[in-house]
């Protein structure tokens, strides 16, 4: 499961989401969502607190595009990759500014490169 939590939102949810992912996924990839006016590292640290509570395996990759590439390139046959959180959004909000980032495009680029399931 790859996900992050939005900045300027409930900190308690971050711990909870990390714990649930840790219990349900073989690997949690913790990354940025829309950090808004918070530091992505602080949000990720909150999520990791929850992940560690449940003793799950995890990795942190701040850059969401890099995290998606990592997930795809390290997947093994039979794996299911869950990209949670962004859904239909085609941007990432950082410090009040929206930057183009469409996960559908990112996935298509990685798959086109062919660096997976080797």
C-alpha positions as a Markdown table, in Angstrom:
| # | Residue | x | y | z |
|---|---|---|---|---|
| 1 | Unk | 0.0 | 0.0 | 0.0 |
| 2 | Unk | 1.4 | 3.4 | -1.0 |
| 3 | Unk | -0.1 | 6.5 | 0.7 |
| 4 | Unk | 0.4 | 9.7 | 2.5 |
| 5 | Unk | -1.8 | 12.0 | 4.5 |
| 6 | Unk | -2.8 | 15.6 | 3.7 |
| 7 | Unk | -1.3 | 18.4 | 5.6 |
| 8 | Unk | -3.4 | 20.7 | 7.8 |
| 9 | Unk | -5.6 | 17.8 | 8.6 |
| 10 | Unk | -6.1 | 15.5 | 11.6 |
| 11 | Unk | -2.8 | 14.2 | 13.0 |
| 12 | Unk | -4.6 | 11.4 | 14.8 |
| 13 | Unk | -5.8 | 10.0 | 11.5 |
| 14 | Unk | -2.2 | 9.7 | 10.4 |
| 15 | Unk | -1.3 | 7.3 | 13.2 |
| 16 | Unk | -4.5 | 5.3 | 12.6 |
| 17 | Unk | -3.9 | 5.0 | 8.8 |
| 18 | Unk | -0.3 | 3.9 | 9.3 |
| 19 | Unk | -1.4 | 1.3 | 11.8 |
| 20 | Unk | -4.1 | -0.1 | 9.5 |
| 21 | Unk | -1.8 | -0.2 | 6.5 |
| 22 | Unk | 0.8 | -2.0 | 8.6 |
| 23 | Unk | -1.6 | -4.6 | 9.6 |
| 24 | Unk | -3.2 | -5.2 | 6.1 |
| 25 | Unk | -0.3 | -4.7 | 3.7 |
| 26 | Unk | 2.9 | -6.7 | 3.2 |
| 27 | Unk | 4.7 | -3.4 | 2.6 |
| 28 | Unk | 3.7 | 0.1 | 3.3 |
| 29 | Unk | 5.3 | 2.8 | 1.2 |
| 30 | Unk | 4.8 | 6.1 | 3.1 |
| 31 | Unk | 5.0 | 9.2 | 0.9 |
| 32 | Unk | 3.6 | 12.7 | 0.4 |
| 33 | Unk | 0.0 | 13.4 | -0.4 |
| 34 | Unk | -0.9 | 17.1 | -0.3 |
| 35 | Unk | 1.4 | 18.4 | 2.4 |
| 36 | Unk | -0.2 | 21.9 | 2.0 |
| 37 | Unk | 1.6 | 24.1 | 4.6 |
| 38 | Unk | 3.2 | 21.3 | 6.6 |
| 39 | Unk | 6.6 | 19.7 | 6.1 |
| 40 | Unk | 6.1 | 16.4 | 4.4 |
| 41 | Unk | 8.7 | 14.8 | 6.7 |
| 42 | Unk | 6.6 | 15.6 | 9.7 |
| 43 | Unk | 3.5 | 14.1 | 8.2 |
| 44 | Unk | 5.5 | 11.0 | 7.2 |
| 45 | Unk | 6.9 | 10.7 | 10.7 |
| 46 | Unk | 3.4 | 10.6 | 12.1 |
| 47 | Unk | 2.3 | 7.9 | 9.7 |
| 48 | Unk | 5.4 | 5.9 | 10.5 |
| 49 | Unk | 4.6 | 6.0 | 14.3 |
| 50 | Unk | 1.4 | 4.1 | 13.4 |
| 51 | Unk | 3.1 | 1.7 | 11.1 |
| 52 | Unk | 5.7 | 0.9 | 13.8 |
| 53 | Unk | 3.0 | 0.3 | 16.4 |
| 54 | Unk | 1.8 | -2.7 | 14.3 |
| 55 | Unk | 5.4 | -3.8 | 13.5 |
| 56 | Unk | 4.8 | -3.6 | 9.8 |
| 57 | Unk | 7.4 | -3.5 | 7.0 |
| 58 | Unk | 7.7 | 0.0 | 5.5 |
| 59 | Unk | 9.8 | 2.3 | 3.5 |
| 60 | Unk | 9.5 | 6.1 | 3.2 |
| 61 | Unk | 10.0 | 8.0 | 0.0 |
| 62 | Unk | 9.0 | 11.6 | 0.2 |
| 63 | Unk | 8.6 | 12.2 | -3.5 |
| 64 | Unk | 5.3 | 10.6 | -4.6 |
| 65 | Unk | 6.4 | 10.0 | -8.2 |
| 66 | Unk | 9.6 | 8.2 | -7.0 |
| 67 | Unk | 7.5 | 6.2 | -4.5 |
| 68 | Unk | 5.1 | 5.1 | -7.3 |
| 69 | Unk | 8.1 | 4.1 | -9.5 |
| 70 | Unk | 9.6 | 2.2 | -6.6 |
| 71 | Unk | 6.4 | 0.3 | -5.9 |
| 72 | Unk | 6.0 | -0.8 | -9.5 |
| 73 | Unk | 9.7 | -1.6 | -10.1 |
| 74 | Unk | 9.9 | -3.7 | -6.9 |
| 75 | Unk | 6.6 | -5.6 | -7.4 |
| 76 | Unk | 6.7 | -9.3 | -7.7 |
| 77 | Unk | 4.4 | -11.6 | -9.6 |
| 78 | Unk | 1.1 | -11.8 | -7.8 |
| 79 | Unk | 1.5 | -8.5 | -5.9 |
| 80 | Unk | -1.3 | -5.9 | -5.9 |
| 81 | Unk | -0.2 | -2.3 | -5.6 |
| 82 | Unk | -2.6 | 0.0 | -3.9 |
| 83 | Unk | -2.1 | 3.7 | -4.6 |
| 84 | Unk | -4.3 | 5.3 | -2.0 |
| 85 | Unk | -5.3 | 8.9 | -1.4 |
| 86 | Unk | -5.1 | 10.9 | -4.6 |
| 87 | Unk | -7.8 | 9.2 | -6.6 |
| 88 | Unk | -9.0 | 11.6 | -9.4 |
| 89 | Unk | -6.7 | 14.5 | -8.3 |
| 90 | Unk | -4.2 | 15.5 | -10.9 |
| 91 | Unk | -2.2 | 17.8 | -8.7 |
| 92 | Unk | -0.2 | 17.9 | -5.5 |
| 93 | Unk | -0.6 | 20.9 | -3.2 |
| 94 | Unk | 2.6 | 22.2 | -1.6 |
| 95 | Unk | 2.8 | 25.5 | 0.3 |
| 96 | Unk | -0.5 | 26.8 | -1.2 |
| 97 | Unk | 0.5 | 26.0 | -4.8 |
| 98 | Unk | -0.9 | 23.2 | -6.9 |
| 99 | Unk | 1.6 | 21.3 | -9.0 |
| 100 | Unk | 0.6 | 18.9 | -11.8 |
| 101 | Unk | 0.9 | 15.3 | -10.8 |
| 102 | Unk | -1.4 | 12.7 | -12.3 |
| 103 | Unk | -0.8 | 9.2 | -10.9 |
| 104 | Unk | -2.3 | 7.7 | -14.1 |
| 105 | Unk | 0.4 | 9.4 | -16.1 |
| 106 | Unk | 3.1 | 8.3 | -13.7 |
| 107 | Unk | 2.0 | 4.7 | -13.8 |
| 108 | Unk | 1.8 | 4.7 | -17.6 |
| 109 | Unk | 5.3 | 6.1 | -17.8 |
| 110 | Unk | 6.8 | 3.5 | -15.5 |
| 111 | Unk | 5.0 | 0.6 | -17.3 |
| 112 | Unk | 6.1 | 2.0 | -20.7 |
| 113 | Unk | 9.7 | 2.0 | -19.5 |
| 114 | Unk | 9.3 | -1.7 | -18.7 |
| 115 | Unk | 11.3 | -1.8 | -15.5 |
| 116 | Unk | 9.1 | -4.2 | -13.6 |
| 117 | Unk | 8.5 | -7.9 | -13.0 |
| 118 | Unk | 11.9 | -8.9 | -14.2 |
